[in-house]
C-alpha cells in the first residue's frame, strides 16, 4: 500500500467516526443512498468534509454545525442536507431554541423565504426526532 493510500484510509476512518458521531443514522443513510449511483462520491463525502474539515482542531462541532445550518439555510435550495444538519445540531448539543435563532438570523442575509423554508424543515426534524426519542430509537 502506498503512502497516499494509507493516508486516504486514515481520512476515511476518521471521517467515518466523525460522520457517525455528528450525523448519526441520517448521515449514514445519505452515504448508503449513494452506493449504487456514485460510490466514489460517497467516499469523498466521508473523507473531505468529515475526515478533513470536521476533524480540524480549532472549531468545535457545535460551532461547525451552527455555521453549516446557517449556510444551508441561506442557500435556500438544500433542504435535504439542511434536515440532516439540523439533526446533527441536536446531536452535538444545540438546543431547539438555538437552532431556531440561527435560522431566523438568516432572514437578514438570505431573505424571509430561505428562513421560512429553514424553519419548516426544523419543525419536521424536531417532530421526527421526538418520535424516535419516544420510541427509544437512536438518531
C-alpha positions in Angstrom: 0.0 0.0 0.0 1.4 3.4 -0.9 1.7 6.3 1.5 -1.2 8.1 -0.3 -3.5 5.0 0.1 -2.6 4.8 3.8 -3.3 8.5 4.2 -6.6 8.1 2.3 -7.6 5.2 4.6 -6.8 7.3 7.6 -9.0 10.1 6.3 -11.8 7.6 5.6 -11.6 6.0 9.1 -11.5 9.4 10.7 -14.4 10.7 8.6 -16.5 7.6 9.2 -16.2 8.1 13.0 -17.0 11.8 12.7 -20.0 11.2 10.4 -21.4 8.7 12.9 -20.9 11.0 15.8 -22.2 14.1 14.2 -24.9 13.0 11.8 -25.8 9.6 13.2 -28.1 7.4 11.1 -29.1 10.3 8.9 -25.6 10.8 7.6 -25.1 7.0 7.2 -28.4 6.9 5.1 -27.0 9.7 2.8 -23.8 7.8 2.2 -25.7 4.5 1.7 -28.0 6.1 -0.8 -25.0 7.0 -3.0 -23.7 3.4 -3.1 -25.5 2.3 -6.2 -25.0 5.5 -8.2 -21.8 7.1 -7.1 -19.8 5.1 -4.5 -16.7 7.2 -5.1 -18.7 10.3 -4.2 -19.9 8.6 -1.0 -16.3 8.1 -0.1 -15.5 11.7 -0.9 -18.3 12.8 1.4 -16.8 10.8 4.2 -13.1 11.8 3.6 -13.2 15.5 2.8 -16.0 17.2 4.9 -15.8 14.7 7.8 -12.3 13.3 7.7 -10.6 16.6 6.9 -12.7 19.6 7.8 -14.9 18.5 10.7 -11.9 17.0 12.4 -9.8 20.1 12.4 -9.0 21.2 15.9 -9.7 25.0 16.1 -13.5 24.9 15.9 -15.8 22.7 17.9 -18.6 20.5 16.5 -21.3 22.8 17.9 -19.7 25.8 16.1 -19.3 23.9 12.9 -23.0 22.9 12.9 -24.0 26.5 13.6 -22.1 27.5 10.5 -23.4 24.6 8.5 -27.1 25.2 9.5 -26.7 28.9 8.7 -25.1 28.2 5.3 -27.6 25.6 4.2 -30.5 27.8 5.3 -29.1 30.7 3.4 -28.6 28.7 0.3 -32.4 28.1 0.3 -32.1 25.1 -2.1 -30.6 22.4 0.1 -33.5 21.3 2.3 -32.5 17.6 2.4 -29.0 18.5 3.5 -30.3 21.1 6.0 -32.5 18.4 7.6 -29.5 16.2 8.1 -27.6 19.0 9.7 -30.5 20.2 11.9 -30.5 16.7 13.4 -26.7 16.9 13.6 -27.0 20.1 15.5 -29.2 18.4 18.1 -26.7 15.5 18.2 -23.8 17.9 19.1 -25.7 19.8 21.8 -27.5 22.7 20.1 -30.9 23.4 21.6 -34.0 23.8 19.5 -34.2 27.4 20.5 -30.6 28.0 19.3 -31.4 26.3 16.0 -34.5 28.4 15.5 -32.4 31.6 16.3 -29.7 30.5 13.8 -32.4 30.1 11.1 -34.2 33.3 11.9 -30.8 35.2 11.7 -30.6 34.1 8.1 -33.7 36.1 7.2 -31.5 39.2 7.5 -28.9 37.9 5.0 -30.8 35.3 2.8 -34.3 36.6 3.0 -37.6 35.5 4.5 -38.3 32.7 2.1 -35.0 31.0 2.9 -35.6 31.4 6.7 -39.2 30.2 6.3 -38.1 27.1 4.5 -35.5 26.5 7.2 -38.0 26.9 10.0 -40.4 24.5 8.3 -37.5 22.0 7.9 -36.7 22.4 11.5 -40.3 21.8 12.5 -40.2 18.5 10.6 -36.9 17.4 12.0 -37.9 18.2 15.6 -41.1 16.2 15.2 -39.3 13.2 13.8 -36.6 13.4 16.4 -39.3 13.4 19.2 -40.9 10.3 17.7 -37.6 8.5 17.6 -36.7 9.6 21.1 -40.1 8.4 22.4 -39.7 5.0 20.7 -36.1 4.6 22.0 -34.5 4.7 18.5 -31.0 6.0 18.2 -30.5 9.1 16.0 
